[in-house]
Amino acid sequence: MSLGIVGNTWKSLSNSFASTGNYPIFMSGNFNVRITNNVIYINQDVELSAYYSFINVPNTSCKFTRIENNALLNNVQTYGIRLMSAKFEIADIRNNYSDTTTTPMSYWNSGMKGPITLKNNCWVQSNPATDYNKVANLSTYYKPHRGDIVDYLIPSAGAIVGMVYDGANWYSAGTVGSTIITS
């Protein structure tokens, strides 16, 4: 089943709506999910005491997901609206924006499967505790081709950057330097 939420504007998503356990987007077990070019204006009618998610994927995974070019505006409290609480398999999450400096982009549910791509998201990101882009965590739906490169989500100084597929096996790809560059 495919799902597309594209080019919408929510003009007044109230904090009280989210804080009572409601989710504007609640998904379960979809293939080919596309959430792009949406704008969400937050109405701060109550002060939040925790983070709440605009997109919630509770127990089953969404496979082949693309979340890009979405904006959360007027989201400037200490606690605010996250873009997602999710369990994804094979997700591309890029170019999303929020004007908060405190609310993380996502809450990572256990059981996610890579590859997961995170690029150019313009607010605080909470990285997963598990690197879903390692061989043991790749989705069985992901069929790599020779030359595919999967970047690690949690690289560290002096370690490898990710892995590359040679058509039969995965090999280490690149290394993170140990010198911090400041200019």
Salt bridges, closest charged atoms under 4 A:
GLU68 OE2 - ARG66 NE 2.98
ASP92 OD2 - ARG66 NH1 3.09
ASP92 OD1 - ARG94 NE 2.69
ASP151 OD2 - LYS119 NZ 3.81
